[in-house]
Amino acid sequence: MMIEKREHMDPAVIKLLEQLRESQAQMYAITEELVIVLGGGELWGKVLKRLEAAFDLAWCGRYAVGKSGQYSWNFKTDRGHMKRFYRRYGEEDLVDRFGVFLRNDDRFFVTARHSFAVFVSSVNQHVPDRRTVERRAEPWSCHHTPRCGSPAHCRNLTIINQARREKGQPLLVEES
């Protein structure tokens, strides 16, 4: 945040005030994350890694069949967007949106190879239809080999396999 410059203020003092504000903002963010963790929540790092893995899995299902970890992230910008979307939509809805986005065969998305940057600019176009998204009754059970790490991951993988089955492509993972 820029501090209003006044003729009588030393530029060094203005710079120090700006640095102080940045430090306070960082301390506030750390404090908020500690409150979340102490309240039983997860560290942002774990949440982001799980979301990145879900997007990567869906992306690899389309562009790097049988592989994982192939999507090239721009962590400096992508993580900020991921946090914002997680806060706004929650993990379950966000992972469902990844699946809808990566099944979209629109020429624009295909030409851009379904990059996360394109997802960011078009996130509201990829609202999952709740009537078609498979919902499992609790307790959650996975029918994939190897077993999925979370219900959201399992749903995403099910959607990818369904799309691959419809296109006559091999499944990403085996289903029982």
N, C-alpha and C positions, 0 to 999 in steps of 0.2 A: 504494500500500500504506500503510495507516495505521500509524503508529508508536505503540506503547503509551505512553499518557500517564502520566507520573509527577508527583506533586505538586511535586517540587523542580525540574522542567524548565520552562524558560521557553517559552511558546507560540511565540515567534519562532524559537527553536532547533528546535522540532518542525517548524515550517513549512519551514525551510531544509533539514532532513534529508529531508523528503518531496520537495521540489523536486530535491534531489541524486539521490535514487533514480529519479525520473522522467527526469532527464537521463542517468543511467547506462543506463537501459533504452533510451533513444533512441540513445545511442552504440553500445550492443550491437547494436541492429537495423541501424544503418548499417554496422558492422563486418561483420556477417553477410552483408549484401548485397554489400559489396565482395569478400568471400571468394568468393561465388558468381560475380560478374562476372570476377574474376581467374582463376577456375577454368574460364572459358569459358562461363558461364551468362549469362542475360539479366537486365537490370534489371527490377525489379518493374513499373515503369511500362509497359514494352513488353508484358510478359506480360498485365497487367491490361487494357490497351487491346485486345489481341487477343481476350481472353475476352469483354470487354464487346461488342466488335464481333460476335462469334459469337452471343451472346445476342440482341443487337439485331437481327441479320439474321433469326434464327428468329422473334423476336417480330413484326417487321415483315412477315414472310411470312404471319402469321396476321391481324394487325390493321392494317397499313398497307401493303397490297400495292403493290409497285413502288417503295417508298421505303426509305430506310435512315436510321439516326440518329434515329429517332423515339421510341425508348424513353426515358423520363424516369428517370434514375438518381438515387438518394440516395447520393452518393459517400461521405459520412461513414460510413455503416454498410455499404453494399453492398461496398465494396472490401475491408473486413476479412473479410467472409464469403467473397468471391471468393478471397482469399489462402488462407484456411483450406481451402476446397474444392480449390484447386489443389494444395496440399501433400498433402491426403488422397487425392485421386483421380487427379491428373495431368490434363494438358490434354485429351488424347484422350477419356478417360472423362467428364470434366466437360462437354465439348461434346456428347457423345452424350446425356448426361442432359438437357441443354437441349432437344435435339430430342424426346426422349421426353416431357418435361414439356409442351412446346408443342403436341404432338399429342394430349394428353390432353383429351378432351371432357367430362370430369366437370363438372357444373354449378358446383361450388364454384370450380374453377379458371377457368372461363369467366366467372363473375360477377366474379371478381377480376382479370379480363383478364390472367391468367397473369403477375402481377407477380413481380419477382425476390424480394420479401419472402416471397411464398407458396412460391416455389421453395426458399428457404432453410429454411422450416419443414417442407417435405415432400421434401427432396432424396433421402432413402432410398427413397421410393416410385417414383423414376424411374430405376431401374437398367436400363441397356440390355440387351436380350437379344442376346448376342454372336452368336447364330446368324442374326439378321436384320440386324445392322449390317454394312453393306458394308465389306469390307476390301480395299484395293488392294495389289497386289504392288509392291514397290520396284523400280525407281524410281517415285515417285509421278507420276501423270499425271492431269490434270484434263480433263473433257469439258464444262465450262461456258464460256459466253461472256458476260461477260469471265471470264478464267481466275482461279481462286481463289488466295488467298495462302498457304494451308497445307492439308495433308491433312485436318486436323480440320475446317477451314472447308468444304472440298469435301464431306466426308461429311455435315455438317450441312445443307448446301444440297441435296444429293441427297435426304436424308430429307424435307426440307420440300417439294421438288418432287414427290416421290412421294405425299405426303399431299395436296397440292393437285391432283395428277392424279386421285387416287381420289375427290376431292370434285367433280371437274369444273371446278375453278377454273384460271385461267391460271397458267402456271409463273412462278416468281419471276425466273429467268434462263433463257436458252436452253441446251439441251443438244445436243451434237453426237453 
